[in-house]
Amino acid sequence: MTDPTAALSFGAAAAEYDRFRPRYPEAALRWTLDGLPAPARVVDLGAGTGILTRGVTALGHHVVPVEPDPGMRTQLAAATPGTTALAGSAESVPLPDGDADAVLAGQAYHWFDRDRAHTEVARVLRPGGTFAPVWNVRDERVGWVAELTRIAHLDHNAGDVTGRYADFGPAFTPVEVGEFDHSTTLTPDDLVAMLHTRSYWLTATPAERARVDGGLAELLATHPELAGRATVELPYRTIVLRAHRR
């Protein structure tokens, strides 16, 4: 069971979260929803500020966001005109049986009580519908990115998703894995601000926040790939775990 305090820590930084967190590449979203009718009815579980909701909407689908944190729902409404998130969670989805063609979870599945969530997702999906958690994972094959992870304690939640989440239970077909490379351009200040939207930093003590920020400042000032740069390219791998409702 995940820490509910950490899982609900993001609302205090909702505007910054929406501004600095990476988007999902179109190719990843198209692969995720491949084979579904157009437009499909898609539920975005743990929708946050609507980053995934907006990406899927831009492909022409109808998205129903579900989010437990009121601060995140407020930001989603502000950043996503015409869309209002439902108050709910992966373990208690406020939608009828068989209502969705797809249920997605962007940067959220690792917070779920998985057994309960699998039951709810299976209930909400029509037979043959798609369930797909999606993550933007920093590409730690790049040396400075691995050092960033160490300094800012970024390995405590999502981690190695392909190794940790092998199946979604008996109601679903075996998991397929899709992986897509992309990057986001940030100034050094933007990079620090983005890291301040992570659950570890949001729930840390003042002393621990200061320690993390000092390490980040040193990394930015001394690493040969970062020092003196006006912008940095932060590389990501978007990983999708896709299965279908039996």
N, C-alpha and C positions, 0 to 999 in steps of 0.2 A: 504494500500500500504506500502510495507517495505521500509526501508531506503536504497537507492541505494549505498550510501557511504559505509555503513556497508557490504552490500552484495558483494561489489567489493573490500573489504579490504584485502582479503586473499593472493593476488598475491605477496605482499611484503614479505610474510613468507612462500612461496610455498614449498621450500625444507623441512623446519621444519614441515609444515603441513603434508606432505607426510610421513615423518619419524615417527611422534609421534601420529597421529590420529589413532584410532582403526580400524581394519579390520572388515569385515562383516562375521559372521560365515556361513560356508557352508550350514548348515541345513536351515538357514533363506533364503539363495539365492535359494536353491532347492525348498522350499515351495513357494517362490515368483513366480517362473517360472514353477511351476507344470502344466502339461497338454499341454505345448507348444511343437512344433516340435523340434527335435534336429538334427542339430543346429538351434537355433532360431536367427532371426535378432533382436537385442536388441539395443535401443537407450538409452544412459545414459545422461539425462539432468542435467545440472549443474555438469558436470563430475569432476570438480576440478582437482586434480592431478592424477586421475585415480584409486583411491583405489577400488571403486565399479567396474569400468571397468575391472580391473585385476581379481577380484574375479569371475565375470561372465564369462570372457574369459577362466579362468581355468576350468570351467565346460563344455567347448567345444562349447560355443555359439559365434556368430559373433557380436561384439559390436561396435557401432558407438557413440563415445563420442561427446557431444556438450557442449561448455563452453564459457562464455562471457569474462572471464578475461585472457588477454594474458600471464600474468605471470604464471597462473595455467596451461594454455595450454602448455607452454614451459616445465614446470616440468613434465607434463603428458607424453610428447614426450620423455623426458630423462629417465623416470622411466618405460615406457611401450614400449619396442622395437616393431617396426612394426605397431604402432598405432599413428595416428595423429588426434587430436581433431578438430572438425569443430568450427569455430567462429559462435556463435549463442546463443540464449536464449530460455527459455521455452515459451516465448511469440512470438518468431520468430524462428522457427526451419527450418534450411536450407535443408529440405528433402521433397520429393514428397508425395502426398496423398497415404495413405495405404501402406507405405513403411516398416512398422515395425510390428513384431509379439508382441513386448513388448516395453514399455517405462518405464524406472525406473528413480528415482531421489534420490540419496543418500545424505542425510544431506543437502538437498537443497530446498525441496518443500515449506518450511516456508518463503523463500525469493521470491516466485513467486507472480505475479499478477494473482491470481487464476482463475478468470473468463476467462481472455485471454489465460492463459496456458491450461485450460481445452479444449478450442476450438481448440488450436493447437495440443494438444495431440490426441484428437479425430480425427483430420484430418490426422495425421501421422500414426495412428494405423489402421490395417486392422480390419474388423468386427470380434469380438470375441477375439481380442488381449488384452493383459494385461497392465494395468497402475498401477504402484506400487511405491509410495514414501516409502523410507526406512530411518530409523534413528537408530543410536547408541545413546542411552539415558543413562546417568549415573544412577546407581541404588541408589536412594536416600533413600531407606529403610535402608541403612547402614549409621550410624550416622555421621562418619567423611566425607562421601561423601556429605551429606546434608550441612554440614558446609563448605565444599569446594565450593559448589554452591553459598552459601550466600556470601562468601568472594570475589569470582571472578565474581560475577554477571552473572552466567551462565544460568539463567532462563529467559533471555530476548527475546529469539527467538523461539526455538523449543517448549519448555514448554510441556504441556500435549497434545501430538499430537492426542491421541485417542479422547479426548474431544473437541478439536478445529476443527478437520477436519472430519466431519461426512459423507460427500458425495462429489462426483466430478461432480455433475450436471447431467442433463437428458440424456446425451450421454453415461452414464456408469451405470452398474449394482450396486446394493448396495455394500458398502465397507465391505470386510472381514478383520479381524485383526489377525495377527500372532505375537507371542512374543517369543523371544529366549534369554536365559541367557548366558552370557559369560563374560570373563574378560581379561584384558591386564596387563602384568607385566612391571613396570616402576621403575627406580631409582627415588629418590626424585628430582634430577636435571631434569630428563626426564619429571616428572610430571609438574614442573614449566615451562619447555620449551613447553610442549603441551598446557598449558594454555595460553602461549604467542602467540599461533596461533588462539585464539578465537577472534571473531570480537569485543567484548567489549574492550579487552585489546589493540587490534591493533588500535582502533579509540579513545582511551582514552588520556587525557592530561598526560604530564609527572608526575604531582602530583598524579593523580589518579592511574597511573601505579605503582608508588612507594607505594601508600597505599595498593593496591592489593598485591604486592609482599611482603610487610611487614606482611600482614595477613597470606599469604601462608607460610612464613618462621616460623611464630609463631605456626601455625597449625602443620607443620611437626616436629617442635621441642618439642611440648608439648602434642600432642594427644597420649594417651597410645597405640593406634593401629599403630602409625606411628613413634614415637620417637625412634631413634637409629636403624631403619630398613634400610638395604642396598637396599631393593626393596619393593615395595608395589603392591598389586593386586587391580587394579581399576575395580570394577564390572560394567557391562553394561547390559541393556536390549535392544536387537535389536527389534524394532517395525516396522512391515510392514503393510501398508494399501493397500489392493489389490482389484481392481475392473476390470471389463472387458468392452470393447467397445461393445455397443449394435449393 
